[in-house]
Amino acid sequence: MDVSPDRDLPDRDLPIDLLVTSARFVRFVRRHANIDTSVAEWRALVLLDEHGPVRVGDFAALDRLSQPTATAMLNRLVDQGAARRTPDPTDRRANRVELTTEGRDRLAVLRSDAGRSIAPLLANLTAIQLDDLRRATRLLANLVSETDPGHDQDQDDQDQLRKKDIS
C-alpha cells in the first residue's frame, strides 16, 4: 500500500464512513440471516480457520481476549466438535487447537447463509453497480491482506463458496 507523502490522502470522512457502513452491513446480515451462532463463536471459527492450529495464548492475542475467556471459547468449540486439541510439536507440555472438518463445514454454512441474506439486495443492482461492488470488494480484500496476510485465507474461502453455489 502506497503511503508516500506525495500521495493524496482520502478525505477525513471516508475512513469513518467505511467503518460505520461496514458495521451497519454486518448488523444487517446478522438480523436477516438464519444464523444461530454468536458473533464471538463465528469470529473464533474464522480465526482458527485463518491461523490454526494455535495455542490458547496465541488465539487470545489474535482475538484480543483474556486467556481465560479464550480458553472458555475454545473449550466450547471443542465440546461442540467444531475444533480439536492436538499436541504442540514444539512443546510437549502444550496443546494447539484447530478446526475439525465439522468446524470448517459449520463456517462454510455460516458464510453461505450470510451471503444468501444479502442476495436480495444485490438483485436490484445494475450490471455496472455489481461490477463496481466486485471491484470495491477486491480492493478492500487487498487492503486488508497487504497489512494482515492471515486474511488471504478469506479470499480462498470466498472462491470455494462461489464454486459450491455454482455447482
ZIBELRA-V375347 format. One record per residue. N is the residue number from 0. PHI is phi in whole degrees, 0 to 359 (* if undefined). OMEGA is omega in degrees with one decimal (none if undefined). Layout:
n=N phi=PHI omega=OMEGA
n=N phi=PHI omega=OMEGA
This chain:
n=0 phi=* omega=-178.3
n=1 phi=277 omega=177.4
n=2 phi=237 omega=-179.8
n=3 phi=293 omega=-178.0
n=4 phi=296 omega=-179.8
n=5 phi=285 omega=-175.0
n=6 phi=283 omega=176.5
n=7 phi=293 omega=176.2
n=8 phi=274 omega=177.1
n=9 phi=295 omega=178.3
n=10 phi=301 omega=-172.6
n=11 phi=300 omega=-176.8
n=12 phi=277 omega=-175.7
n=13 phi=302 omega=179.8
n=14 phi=300 omega=179.7
n=15 phi=292 omega=178.2
n=16 phi=301 omega=179.6
n=17 phi=298 omega=179.5
n=18 phi=295 omega=-178.7
n=19 phi=296 omega=-179.3
n=20 phi=294 omega=177.7
n=21 phi=299 omega=179.2
n=22 phi=297 omega=178.6
n=23 phi=297 omega=179.7
n=24 phi=297 omega=179.0
n=25 phi=296 omega=177.7
n=26 phi=297 omega=176.5
n=27 phi=302 omega=-179.4
n=28 phi=299 omega=-179.5
n=29 phi=300 omega=-179.4
n=30 phi=286 omega=-171.0
n=31 phi=256 omega=178.6
n=32 phi=270 omega=178.0
n=33 phi=273 omega=-174.2
n=34 phi=240 omega=-179.6
n=35 phi=253 omega=-179.7
n=36 phi=255 omega=178.4
n=37 phi=292 omega=177.0
n=38 phi=302 omega=-178.6
n=39 phi=296 omega=178.2
n=40 phi=293 omega=179.1
n=41 phi=299 omega=179.6
n=42 phi=298 omega=179.2
n=43 phi=296 omega=177.6
n=44 phi=299 omega=179.5
n=45 phi=298 omega=-178.7
n=46 phi=297 omega=177.4
n=47 phi=294 omega=177.8
n=48 phi=294 omega=-178.0
n=49 phi=284 omega=-168.1
n=50 phi=241 omega=-172.4
n=51 phi=291 omega=-5.9
n=52 phi=288 omega=-177.5
n=53 phi=228 omega=171.8
n=54 phi=282 omega=-176.5
n=55 phi=302 omega=-179.6
n=56 phi=298 omega=178.1
n=57 phi=292 omega=177.2
n=58 phi=298 omega=179.3
n=59 phi=302 omega=179.5
n=60 phi=294 omega=-179.9
n=61 phi=298 omega=-176.2
n=62 phi=263 omega=178.9
n=63 phi=56 omega=179.4
n=64 phi=245 omega=169.3
n=65 phi=290 omega=-179.2
n=66 phi=297 omega=177.7
n=67 phi=298 omega=178.5
n=68 phi=293 omega=178.1
n=69 phi=297 omega=178.8
n=70 phi=299 omega=179.9
n=71 phi=298 omega=179.8
n=72 phi=296 omega=-178.9
n=73 phi=294 omega=175.9
n=74 phi=300 omega=179.4
n=75 phi=299 omega=179.3
n=76 phi=295 omega=177.2
n=77 phi=295 omega=179.2
n=78 phi=299 omega=179.6
n=79 phi=280 omega=-178.0
n=80 phi=86 omega=-179.3
n=81 phi=278 omega=-179.5
n=82 phi=218 omega=176.8
n=83 phi=217 omega=175.5
n=84 phi=267 omega=175.6
n=85 phi=228 omega=178.7
n=86 phi=297 omega=175.4
n=87 phi=280 omega=-177.1
n=88 phi=294 omega=-179.2
n=89 phi=265 omega=-177.8
n=90 phi=205 omega=-175.7
n=91 phi=298 omega=-179.6
n=92 phi=280 omega=-172.8
n=93 phi=249 omega=175.5
n=94 phi=239 omega=170.2
n=95 phi=243 omega=177.5
n=96 phi=242 omega=179.6
n=97 phi=220 omega=177.4
n=98 phi=290 omega=170.0
n=99 phi=268 omega=174.3
n=100 phi=301 omega=177.6
n=101 phi=299 omega=178.4
n=102 phi=295 omega=177.9
n=103 phi=294 omega=177.9
n=104 phi=296 omega=179.0
n=105 phi=298 omega=178.3
n=106 phi=296 omega=178.5
n=107 phi=297 omega=178.4
n=108 phi=293 omega=177.9
n=109 phi=302 omega=-179.4
n=110 phi=295 omega=179.8
n=111 phi=295 omega=178.1
n=112 phi=298 omega=178.9
n=113 phi=296 omega=178.4
n=114 phi=297 omega=178.3
n=115 phi=296 omega=-178.6
n=116 phi=291 omega=179.8
n=117 phi=259 omega=179.9
n=118 phi=305 omega=178.6
n=119 phi=299 omega=177.1
n=120 phi=295 omega=-177.1
n=121 phi=287 omega=-177.7
n=122 phi=298 omega=-177.9
n=123 phi=269 omega=-178.4
n=124 phi=273 omega=175.6
n=125 phi=283 omega=177.9
n=126 phi=301 omega=179.4
n=127 phi=295 omega=178.8
n=128 phi=296 omega=178.0
n=129 phi=296 omega=176.5
n=130 phi=297 omega=176.6
n=131 phi=300 omega=-179.3
n=132 phi=294 omega=176.3
n=133 phi=299 omega=179.7
n=134 phi=296 omega=179.6
n=135 phi=296 omega=178.8
n=136 phi=296 omega=177.7
n=137 phi=297 omega=178.9
n=138 phi=299 omega=178.9
n=139 phi=298 omega=178.4
n=140 phi=299 omega=179.0
n=141 phi=294 omega=178.6
n=142 phi=300 omega=-179.5
n=143 phi=291 omega=-176.3
n=144 phi=290 omega=177.3
n=145 phi=292 omega=-177.5
n=146 phi=257 omega=-179.0
n=147 phi=216 omega=-172.7
n=148 phi=303 omega=178.5
n=149 phi=297 omega=-178.5
n=150 phi=277 omega=175.3
n=151 phi=301 omega=179.7
n=152 phi=300 omega=179.9
n=153 phi=303 omega=-179.5
n=154 phi=295 omega=176.8
n=155 phi=299 omega=178.8
n=156 phi=297 omega=179.3
n=157 phi=298 omega=179.8
n=158 phi=297 omega=179.6
n=159 phi=295 omega=179.1
n=160 phi=297 omega=179.4
n=161 phi=299 omega=179.9
n=162 phi=297 omega=179.3
n=163 phi=295 omega=-178.6
n=164 phi=292 omega=-179.4
n=165 phi=286 omega=-176.3
n=166 phi=277 omega=none
